[in-house]
Amino acid sequence: MYLSKNMFGFALLASVLSVGSSFAQQVVNFHLPVPVKWGNSILEPGGYRMEVPISSVGVQSVCMKNAKRSAFAFPLAMSSTLPKTLSDNSYLQLVNVNGTYFVRKYTSGMTGQTLLFGIPKVHNTSIAQNTNTTDIEGSN
């Protein structure tokens, strides 16, 4: 009986440690030149720290923060391809739809991972008529 309690305790500790070690986070700094719609928030121009927590189940949410606020968004889709050359630079793709910028895509130069973010349906009908994209470079 004593041995089985110790084995159970060891197994529990091992599982807790493995869960903790399977969590990582990418941190990238970006400077937004224009106001940007991010999830349900509008980010004013300026410097932001983007935190992309990655666990064994994938990316759950992404946080953009500066000294004044934090905003969260959930990616709609995620893809992973190994880039030809790994880099310290990551990119945000901003989409201008009728004068409003939205975050559409994040590409990690460090991992090759791409996260796609949604654009509200009310704006989808105008995408083909008036859309421009801008890539913003960030540093890890």
MORA-V590503 format. One line per field, one symbol per residue. phi: phi as a letter, one per 30 degrees, with the letter a starting at -180 (. if undefined). psi: psi as a letter, one per 20 degrees, with the letter a starting at -180 (. if undefined). burial: b if it has 9 or more other C-alpha atoms within 8 Angstrom, else e. Layout:
phi->???
psi->???
burial->???
This chain:
phi->.dddddddddddddddddddddcbbcbbcbcddbdbdbiccccdekdbccccdbbdcjdcabccbbdcabbcbcddbbbbbddebdbdccbcccccchjccbdcabbdddcidbcccdceedcddceddabbcbccdbbd
psi->ghghggggggggghhghhghijprpppppqopirpppocjqppqqapqpppnppaijapgrpppqahhrqqqqpqhqpqpqoqgpqriprqppppoolippqphqppohhijqpppqqpqhhihhighhnpqqpppprq.
burial->eeeeeeeeeeeeeeeeeeeeeebeebbbbbbbeebbbbbeeeeebebbbbbbbbbeeebebbbbbbeeeebbbbbeebeeeeeeebeebbbbbbbbbeebbbbbbbbbbbbbbbbbbeeeeebeebbeebbeeeebbbbb
